[in-house]
Amino acid sequence: MLWGPIAAALLSAAVPAPAAKPADAKPAAAAAKPAKPAASAANAKAGEKKDQAAPSPAKEKDPELEMLAQSLIPSQRAAVEKETGGLAGLPRYRLDLELDPQAKVLKGREQIVLALKEEFNELWLRLPANAGLEEGSRPVSIVRVVAGGKEVTLEARDPGMYRLPLEPPLAAGPALVEVEFRAEVPELKGVGSDSTSGMLDQAMALLSGRGGEERGARHGTFGWSATSFNLAGFAPELARREAGVFDASPEPGIGEPRWGPLGNWVVSLVTPTTMAVAGTGVELGSTPEKDGRKRSTRVAAAVRGFALVAADGWNEQKQAVGEVQVRALAAPGHDLQARKLMDTAARALKFFTEKLGPYPWAQLDVVEAPLTGSIEAVSFPTLLLVSGLLTSPAKLDPRFAQAGDPTKIVDDVLELVAAHHVAHQWWGGVVGSDGAGRPALHEPVTSYGAYLYVEQRRGGEQSRRLIEEQMMRSYRLRRTLGHPDLSVDRPLIEVGGRLELEGILRGKGGLYYQKLRKLIGDKAFFAALRESVARNRFKDIDSDAVLIGAAGAAPNQAQAALALHDRWMRQLHGDEDIGASLDFENLGGGMKVDPATAKMLQQMIRAIGGNTSGPPPAVPAVNPKAPPPGQGGQQPGP
């Protein structure tokens, strides 16, 4: 996200509550007593009418579902009930957690309450905090598992993926899995704590062709730094299930955390009273514990995963966007940047609501959190974690003054990042997809969605400038460094680091939507965006929903749109469509250099990337074509 002005300056500088037990099944309402024999046909007819008019016994409400509904905005509760097939049918996760910030230990008891539609002899669970790590270095240890009242042993098939054998099988109907676990929260190294060091580290990583992250790091979404704790991916969750089969593929352990199947969460966390807690869903309140600590309870309905952040010393700011409360929580001294993030998130929430349809949840938290790998932000359902790169006051080393006003640089990136992650609340949250196997179904469209927000906010010229500096130059940088053009639609485990994420998945992939918009026109394009969400609310997709929406909105262009999708998402025409090398005479940020200096910079950067023999290596023209797009929509999970 920071390639344009910062990398240009670098190049120039180089020249000389305890979980409740599941409620017992309620007995069926007593059947109405049969009518007495009538004395006459007339009386019989009257009696028949009376029987027909008698109301059915009222169904007793589930108090836990009533609590969960509080995480939805009132105007969306009925719609979410309908679109999910009923909240009562979704897996329900109850977590009773205890954080010891001194010992850096998180203890938990979990209940997974299921309404099974068929018999199961196994369940597959994912545990992202352990993904990509060797045996002995996994932070979360499973102490005990009970399924159907019988103690069983989880089988670790791959770090982060576990099989739960069920003997005897769980019959159709209500079922309960109980898990006790203990986690040693790891310390986060290399946390991006301020605008200067973080941006320079990121730019240098990109220029050197690295830009990756340590396997299992997940940008620090489970770990601690100073007095802040990021708590995500620590509790077993059901694996995605499609067409009756669990997705048992390994957790990649790299990239941003993938969101799982829909579920309901009721979570209580015990912490010292000085710690503030934010996270997915809404907080119902906090109560004092006998030992002087406090218990915070949160609920979240119809979300694809759950995350928490707990920290000392946060300042909180709030604003309302219709029925939604947007909160910003950040360290003292970071109030101005936190306010900018909150305002941007609020405006983006309003923008995407208008363009895509309602945001269903009652809250959106934007929280300063320690993140690693020079990443600016990570999103979870109703929660944006933002690093110190964007929350600290803008400043820049004087050696890089040619890059321009540091506040302007940071604010440009801040808008893009916040809008991108708010867009994930629709593509990834409301509309689900396989974030590990098919990141191309949500990452490119959220990337372009951020530029749509900037266009509406700042105008088309600003949006086009940022597309050039971020999307196009990130692809050209890859090629200049000697990395090949690649297909956008590839599994996350094949993505080779940050540079590929920015240049291929978000850059080249995002540019496809710009080309699609030009092909079918604004009216059809924005209709396709809205249809892509409306058709798939609380479902999972297995193909590009915007492309399918475009075929309906612009039927005369359907074949051309399909060919365009194939070219940009599957085939390898990036050099022809975007450009194979950087323009070293115009490096961005208004900076221009003379031809001799440009040539020297070109040789230098190719040497950094290990390519000193001239032009970037050629790539094949076409990747094997994937099957024509289909359309998913099956609810995952048992």
C-alpha positions in Angstrom: 0.0 0.0 0.0 2.9 2.3 0.5 4.9 1.7 -2.6 4.5 5.0 -4.5 6.0 7.9 -2.6 8.0 6.0 0.0 9.8 3.6 -2.4 10.5 6.5 -4.7 12.3 8.4 -1.9 14.2 5.3 -0.9 15.5 4.9 -4.5 16.5 8.6 -4.7 18.3 8.4 -1.3 20.3 5.5 -2.7 21.9 7.7 -5.3 25.1 8.9 -3.9 -19.6 -15.7 32.5 -18.9 -19.4 32.7 -20.4 -20.9 29.6 -24.0 -21.9 30.2 -25.0 -25.5 29.7 -27.2 -26.1 26.7 -30.8 -25.8 27.6 -32.8 -29.0 27.9 -35.1 -29.7 25.0 -38.4 -28.2 25.6 -41.4 -30.6 25.5 -43.7 -30.2 22.5 -46.8 -28.1 23.2 -49.7 -30.2 24.3 -52.0 -31.1 21.5 -55.4 -29.4 21.6 -58.1 -31.6 23.1 -60.5 -33.1 20.6 -63.9 -31.3 20.3 -66.9 -32.8 21.9 -69.4 -34.5 19.6 -71.7 -31.7 18.2 -75.5 -31.9 18.7 -76.2 -30.7 15.2 -74.5 -29.9 11.9 -74.7 -26.2 12.6 -73.1 -26.7 15.9 -70.4 -28.8 14.3 -69.8 -26.1 11.7 -69.6 -23.5 14.4 -67.2 -25.7 16.4 -65.0 -26.2 13.4 -64.7 -22.5 12.8 -63.9 -22.1 16.5 -61.2 -24.7 16.3 -59.7 -23.1 13.2 -59.6 -19.7 14.8 -57.9 -20.9 18.0 -54.3 -19.6 18.0 -51.4 -22.1 18.3 -49.5 -22.1 21.6 -46.8 -19.5 21.5 -43.3 -20.9 21.0 -41.1 -20.3 24.1 -38.3 -17.9 23.2 -34.6 -18.9 23.6 -33.1 -16.3 25.9 -29.6 -16.8 24.5 -30.9 -16.2 20.9 -32.5 -13.0 22.3 -29.1 -11.9 23.6 -27.4 -12.8 20.3 -30.0 -10.7 18.4 -28.7 -7.7 20.2 -25.5 -7.8 18.0 -27.7 -7.1 14.9 -29.3 -3.8 14.1 -33.0 -3.9 14.8 -34.1 -3.3 11.1 -32.0 -6.3 10.0 -32.9 -9.0 12.5 -35.8 -10.4 10.6 -33.9 -10.4 7.3 -30.9 -12.2 8.9 -33.2 -14.8 10.5 -34.6 -15.5 7.0 -31.3 -15.4 5.1 -29.5 -17.7 7.5 -32.4 -20.2 7.7 -32.8 -19.2 11.4 -30.1 -18.3 13.9 -31.1 -21.4 16.0 -29.8 -23.7 13.3 -26.3 -22.2 13.2 -23.4 -23.6 15.3 -23.2 -21.8 18.6 -19.9 -21.3 20.3 -19.9 -20.5 24.0 -16.5 -19.5 25.4 -15.5 -18.9 29.0 -12.0 -17.3 28.9 -9.5 -16.1 31.5 -6.5 -14.0 30.5 -3.5 -13.7 32.8 -1.5 -10.8 31.3 1.5 -11.3 33.7 1.9 -15.0 32.9 0.8 -14.4 29.2 -1.6 -17.3 29.5 -5.1 -17.7 28.2 -7.3 -20.5 29.6 -10.6 -21.4 28.1 -13.5 -23.7 28.2 -15.6 -24.0 25.0 -19.0 -25.5 24.1 -19.9 -26.0 20.5 -23.7 -26.5 20.3 -24.9 -28.1 17.1 -28.2 -28.9 15.5 -27.2 -31.8 13.3 -29.3 -32.6 10.3 -27.8 -36.1 9.9 -25.6 -38.6 11.6 -21.9 -37.7 11.9 -19.0 -40.1 12.6 -16.5 -37.3 12.5 -16.1 -33.5 12.8 -13.2 -31.4 11.5 -12.1 -28.4 13.5 -9.7 -25.7 12.6 -7.4 -23.9 15.1 -5.7 -21.1 13.2 -3.4 -20.0 16.0 -1.5 -23.3 15.6 -1.3 -23.2 11.8 2.0 -23.4 10.1 3.9 -24.1 13.3 6.1 -27.2 14.2 5.1 -29.7 16.9 6.2 -28.3 20.3 5.9 -24.6 19.2 2.1 -24.5 18.9 0.7 -22.0 21.4 -2.7 -23.6 22.0 -2.8 -27.0 23.8 -6.0 -29.0 23.9 -6.5 -30.3 27.4 -9.7 -32.3 27.1 -12.5 -32.9 24.5 -15.9 -34.4 25.2 -18.4 -35.1 22.4 -21.8 -36.5 23.1 -20.9 -37.0 26.7 -17.9 -39.2 25.9 -14.3 -38.1 26.2 -12.5 -38.3 22.9 -9.1 -37.4 21.5 -8.5 -34.8 18.8 -6.3 -36.0 16.0 -3.9 -33.4 14.7 -3.8 -34.1 11.0 -2.0 -30.9 10.2 -1.0 -27.9 12.3 -4.2 -26.0 12.6 -6.5 -28.8 11.4 -7.9 -31.5 13.7 -10.2 -34.5 13.2 -12.6 -35.4 15.9 -13.6 -39.1 15.6 -17.0 -39.9 17.0 -17.7 -43.4 18.2 -20.5 -43.9 18.5 -21.6 -41.4 15.9 -23.6 -38.3 16.9 -27.2 -38.8 15.8 -29.2 -36.1 14.0 -30.6 -33.5 16.4 -29.0 -31.5 19.2 -25.3 -32.2 19.9 -22.7 -30.8 22.2 -18.9 -30.8 21.9 -16.9 -29.5 24.9 -13.3 -28.4 24.7 -10.9 -27.3 27.4 -7.7 -25.6 26.3 -4.7 -23.6 27.5 -2.7 -21.1 25.4 0.7 -19.5 25.9 0.3 -16.2 24.2 3.5 -15.6 22.2 5.4 -12.3 22.3 5.1 -10.4 19.0 8.4 -9.4 17.4 8.9 -6.7 14.8 5.7 -4.8 15.7 5.0 -1.8 13.5 4.8 0.9 16.1 5.1 4.2 14.2 4.7 5.7 10.7 8.4 6.3 10.1 10.0 2.9 10.8 7.0 0.9 9.7 6.7 2.5 6.3 10.4 2.4 5.6 10.6 -1.3 6.7 7.7 -2.1 4.4 9.1 -0.2 1.4 12.5 -1.8 1.9 10.9 -5.3 2.1 9.1 -4.7 -1.1 12.1 -3.2 -2.9 14.2 -6.2 -1.9 11.6 -8.6 -3.2 10.8 -10.0 0.3 7.6 -8.6 1.7 6.7 -12.0 3.1 6.0 -13.1 6.7 7.1 -15.9 8.9 4.9 -19.0 8.6 2.4 -19.2 11.4 2.8 -15.5 12.2 -0.6 -14.3 10.8 0.6 -10.8 11.2 0.5 -11.2 15.0 -3.2 -11.8 15.3 -2.5 -14.1 18.2 0.1 -12.6 20.5 1.1 -9.8 22.8 3.2 -6.7 22.8 3.6 -4.2 25.7 0.2 -4.1 27.4 -1.9 -5.2 24.3 -3.1 -8.7 23.6 -4.4 -9.8 20.2 -6.7 -12.9 20.7 -7.8 -14.5 17.4 -7.8 -18.1 16.2 -7.2 -19.6 19.6 -10.5 -21.6 19.9 -11.4 -24.6 17.8 -14.0 -23.8 15.1 -15.9 -26.1 12.7 -14.2 -26.4 9.4 -16.1 -25.3 6.3 -18.3 -28.0 4.9 -19.6 -28.0 1.3 -21.6 -30.7 -0.5 -21.5 -32.8 2.6 -17.7 -32.8 2.8 -15.6 -31.0 5.4 -12.7 -28.9 4.0 -9.8 -30.7 5.7 -7.1 -28.8 3.6 -4.3 -27.5 5.8 -4.5 -24.1 7.3 -2.0 -22.0 5.2 -0.4 -20.3 8.2 0.4 -17.2 6.1 -1.5 -14.2 4.9 -4.5 -12.6 6.6 -6.7 -14.9 8.6 -9.4 -16.6 6.6 -13.0 -16.3 7.9 -14.8 -19.5 8.5 -18.4 -20.7 8.3 -21.3 -18.8 9.9 -21.8 -19.2 13.6 -23.1 -17.5 16.8 -20.7 -16.6 19.6 -21.3 -16.0 23.3 -18.0 -15.1 24.9 -17.0 -14.0 28.4 -13.4 -12.9 29.1 -12.0 -12.4 32.6 -9.2 -9.7 32.8 -7.8 -7.2 35.2 -10.1 -4.3 35.7 -7.6 -1.9 34.1 -7.9 -3.7 30.7 -10.4 -2.5 28.0 -11.8 -5.2 25.7 -12.9 -4.8 22.1 -13.8 -7.4 19.5 -16.4 -9.1 17.3 -20.0 -8.4 18.1 -21.2 -6.2 20.9 -20.5 -6.1 24.6 -23.5 -6.8 26.8 -21.7 -5.6 29.9 -19.0 -6.4 32.5 -19.3 -7.7 36.0 -16.8 -7.8 38.9 -15.2 -11.1 39.9 -14.7 -12.0 43.5 -10.9 -11.8 43.1 -11.1 -8.1 42.0 -10.9 -8.8 38.3 -13.8 -8.2 35.8 -15.7 -10.4 33.4 -16.7 -8.9 30.0 -19.4 -10.7 27.9 -19.8 -10.3 24.2 -22.3 -11.7 21.7 -22.1 -12.0 17.9 -24.8 -13.5 15.7 -24.2 -14.9 12.1 -20.5 -14.1 11.9 -17.7 -16.0 10.3 -15.3 -16.1 13.2 -14.5 -14.2 16.3 -11.6 -12.1 17.6 -10.8 -10.1 20.7 -8.3 -7.4 21.7 -7.5 -6.5 25.3 -5.2 -3.6 26.3 -4.4 -1.2 29.1 -4.7 2.6 28.6 -6.9 2.9 25.5 -8.8 6.0 24.7 -12.2 5.5 23.1 -14.1 7.6 20.5 -17.6 6.9 19.1 -19.9 8.0 16.4 -23.2 6.6 15.0 -23.9 5.7 11.3 -27.6 5.1 11.3 -28.2 2.2 13.6 -24.5 1.2 13.7 -22.1 2.4 16.4 -18.5 2.9 15.1 -15.8 2.9 17.8 -12.1 3.8 17.7 -9.8 2.7 20.5 -6.2 3.7 20.5 -3.2 4.6 22.7 -3.0 8.0 24.3 -1.4 10.5 22.0 -2.9 8.7 18.9 -6.3 10.3 19.2 -6.1 12.4 16.0 -5.1 9.5 13.8 -7.7 7.3 15.6 -10.3 9.9 14.8 -9.3 9.9 11.2 -9.6 6.1 11.1 -13.0 6.2 12.8 -14.3 8.9 10.4 -13.0 7.0 7.4 -14.5 3.8 8.6 -17.9 5.5 9.3 -17.9 7.1 5.8 -16.9 3.9 4.1 -19.6 2.0 6.1 -22.2 4.5 4.8 -20.8 4.3 1.2 -20.8 0.5 1.0 -24.2 0.4 2.6 -25.5 2.6 -0.2 -23.7 0.7 -2.9 -24.0 -2.9 -1.6 -26.9 -3.1 0.8 -27.3 -3.0 4.6 -24.5 -3.7 7.1 -26.4 -6.1 9.4 -24.4 -5.8 12.7 -24.9 -3.2 15.4 -21.2 -2.2 15.9 -17.9 -1.8 14.1 -14.7 -1.5 16.2 -11.5 0.1 14.8 -8.8 -0.8 17.3 -5.1 0.0 17.5 -3.3 -3.3 17.9 0.3 -4.6 17.7 0.7 -6.2 14.2 3.8 -7.6 12.6 5.3 -7.8 9.1 4.8 -4.1 8.4 1.2 -4.8 7.8 -1.2 -1.9 8.2 -4.4 -3.6 9.2 -6.2 -7.0 9.5 -10.0 -7.4 9.6 -12.4 -9.8 11.3 -16.2 -9.7 11.5 -17.2 -6.3 12.9 -13.6 -5.6 13.9 -10.6 -3.8 12.2 -7.2 -4.2 13.8 -4.9 -1.3 12.8 -1.2 -1.1 13.5 0.9 1.8 14.7 1.8 2.6 11.1 -1.5 4.4 10.8 -2.4 5.3 14.4 0.8 7.1 15.3 1.3 10.8 14.4 2.6 11.1 10.9 6.3 11.8 10.7 9.1 10.9 8.2 12.8 10.8 8.4 14.3 14.0 6.9 16.4 11.9 4.5 13.2 11.1 2.6 11.7 14.6 2.5 11.5 14.3 -1.3 8.6 11.9 -0.8 6.4 14.7 0.2 4.3 15.7 3.2 4.3 12.7 5.6 0.8 13.5 6.8 -0.5 13.4 3.3 1.3 10.1 2.6 -0.1 8.4 5.7 -3.6 9.8 5.2 -3.7 8.5 1.6 -2.8 5.1 2.8 -5.1 5.4 5.8 -8.1 6.0 3.6 -7.3 3.1 1.3 -6.6 0.6 4.1 -9.7 1.5 6.2 -12.0 1.4 3.2 -10.5 -1.9 2.0 -11.1 -3.6 5.4 -14.6 -2.1 5.8 -15.4 -3.6 2.3 -14.4 -7.0 3.8 -17.4 -6.8 6.0 -19.5 -7.4 2.9 -17.1 -9.5 0.8 -15.9 -12.0 3.3 -18.5 -11.2 6.0 -22.0 -11.0 4.6 -20.9 -13.0 1.5 -18.6 -15.9 2.4 -16.0 -17.6 0.3 -13.0 -19.9 0.8 -10.4 -17.4 1.9 -7.6 -19.9 1.7 -8.5 -21.8 -1.4 -10.0 -19.0 -3.4 -8.8 -15.6 -2.1 -9.5 -14.2 -5.6 -13.2 -14.3 -4.8 -13.0 -11.5 -2.2 -9.5 -9.9 -2.1 -9.4 -8.2 -5.5 -13.0 -6.8 -5.3 -12.4 -5.3 -1.8 -9.2 -3.8 -3.1 -11.0 -2.1 -6.0 -13.8 -1.2 -3.6 -11.4 1.0 -1.6 -10.6 3.0 -4.7 -14.4 3.4 -5.4 -14.6 4.9 -1.9 -11.7 7.3 -2.6 -13.3 8.3 -5.9 -16.6 9.2 -4.2 -14.7 11.0 -1.4 -11.8 12.7 -3.2 -12.8 12.6 -6.9 -11.8 10.5 -9.9 -8.4 12.0 -10.4 -7.2 11.1 -6.9 -8.6 7.6 -7.3 -6.8 7.2 -10.7 -3.5 8.5 -9.2 -3.7 6.0 -6.3 -4.5 3.1 -8.7 -1.4 4.0 -10.7 0.8 4.3 -7.6 -0.5 1.3 -5.7 -2.1 -1.3 -8.0 -0.1 -0.8 -11.2 3.3 0.0 -9.7 3.2 -3.0 -7.3 2.8 -5.3 -10.4 5.6 -3.5 -12.3 7.9 -3.7 -9.3 7.5 -7.5 -9.2 8.4 -7.8 -12.8 11.3 -5.4 -12.5 12.7 -7.5 -9.6 12.5 -10.5 -11.9 9.3 -12.2 -10.4 7.0 -13.7 -13.0 3.5 -12.8 -13.9 1.1 -15.2 -12.2 -2.6 -16.1 -12.2 -4.7 -14.2 -9.7 -6.9 -17.1 -8.9 -4.6 -19.3 -6.8 -4.7 -20.8 -3.3 -3.3 -18.6 -0.5 -0.7 -21.2 0.3 0.9 -20.6 -3.1 1.1 -16.8 -2.5 4.7 -16.0 -2.0 4.6 -13.1 0.3 3.5 -9.4 0.6 4.8 -8.4 -2.8 2.8 -11.0 -4.6 -0.3 -10.2 -2.5 0.0 -6.5 -3.5 1.1 -7.0 -7.1 -1.0 -10.0 -8.2 -4.0 -10.6 -5.9 -4.8 -7.0 -5.1 -3.1 -5.2 -7.9 -3.7 -7.2 -11.1 -6.9 -8.7 -9.6 -8.3 -5.3 -8.6 -7.6 -3.8 -12.0 -9.9 -6.4 -13.5 -12.8 -4.7 -11.8 -11.8 -1.4 -13.2 -11.7 -2.9 -16.7 -15.1 -4.6 -16.1 -16.6 -1.3 -15.1 -15.3 0.3 -18.3 -16.7 -2.5 -20.4 -20.3 -2.5 -19.1 -20.6 1.1 -17.9 -21.2 2.6 -14.4 -24.9 1.8 -14.2 -24.5 -1.9 -14.9 -21.3 -2.2 -12.9 -22.8 -0.8 -9.7 -25.9 -2.8 -10.2 -23.7 -5.9 -10.5 -21.9 -5.0 -7.3 -25.2 -4.7 -5.4 -26.6 -7.9 -6.9 -23.4 -9.8 -6.0 -24.2 -9.2 -2.3 -28.0 -9.3 -2.4 -28.1 -12.7 -4.2 -25.6 -14.2 -1.7 -26.2 -12.7 1.7 -25.1 -15.2 4.3 -24.2 -17.8 1.7 -20.9 -19.0 0.4 -19.9 -18.4 -3.2 -17.6 -20.5 -5.4 -17.2 -18.2 -8.3 -17.0 -14.4 -9.0 -20.4 -13.1 -7.9 -19.8 -9.7 -9.5 -19.2 -11.3 -12.9 -22.4 -13.2 -12.6 -24.2 -10.0 -11.6 -22.7 -8.2 -14.6 -24.1 -10.9 -16.9 -27.5 -10.0 -15.6 -27.0 -6.3 -15.6 -25.4 -6.2 -19.1 -26.5 -9.3 -20.9 -25.2 -8.1 -24.3 -21.7 -7.9 -22.8 -21.8 -11.2 -20.9 -19.4 -13.1 -23.2 -17.0 -10.1 -23.3 -17.1 -9.9 -19.5 -16.4 -13.6 -19.2 -13.4 -13.3 -21.6 -12.2 -10.3 -19.6 -12.4 -12.2 -16.4 -10.5 -15.1 -17.9 -7.8 -12.8 -19.2 -7.2 -10.9 -16.0 -7.9 -13.6 -13.4 -6.6 -16.8 -15.1 -4.3 -15.9 -17.9 -0.9 -14.2 -17.9 -1.1 -10.9 -19.9 0.0 -8.6 -17.1 3.0 -7.3 -19.0 0.8 -6.4 -22.0 -2.0 -5.0 -19.9 -0.1 -3.2 -17.1 3.6 -3.0 -18.0 6.7 -5.1 -17.4 8.9 -2.6 -15.6 8.9 0.6 -13.6 9.1 4.0 -15.2 12.3 5.1 -13.5 12.0 8.6 -14.8 8.7 9.1 -13.0 8.8 7.3 -9.7 5.7 8.9 -8.2 5.1 11.5 -5.6 5.8 14.2 -8.2 9.4 13.1 -8.3 11.2 12.9 -11.7 14.9 12.0 -12.5 17.1 12.4 -15.5 17.6 9.5 -17.9 21.1 8.7 -16.7 20.0 8.5 -13.0 16.9 6.5 -14.1 19.2 3.9 -15.8 21.3 3.6 -12.7 18.3 3.1 -10.5 17.0 0.5 -12.9 20.3 -1.5 -12.7 20.3 -1.1 -8.9 16.8 -2.4 -8.3 17.3 -5.3 -10.7 20.5 -6.2 -8.8 18.5 -6.1 -5.5 16.1 -8.5 -7.1 18.8 -10.8 -8.4 18.1 -9.9 -12.1 21.1 -8.2 -13.7 20.8 -9.4 -17.2 18.4 -6.8 -18.6 14.7 -7.1 -19.1 12.5 -9.1 -16.8 12.3 -12.8 -17.7 9.5 -13.7 -20.1 6.5 -15.6 -18.9 4.1 -18.0 -20.7 1.1 -16.2 -22.4 -1.6 -18.3 -20.8 -2.3 -20.2 -17.7 -4.5 -23.4 -17.9 -8.0 -22.2 -18.1 -10.3 -23.0 -15.2 -13.8 -24.3 -15.7 -16.5 -21.7 -16.5 -17.8 -19.9 -13.4 -20.6 -21.6 -11.5 -22.5 -20.3 -8.5 -22.4 -21.6 -5.0 -24.6 -20.7 -2.1 -24.7 -23.8 0.1 -24.6 -23.1 3.8 -21.4 -24.6 5.3 -21.4 -26.6 8.5 -23.4 -29.5 9.8 
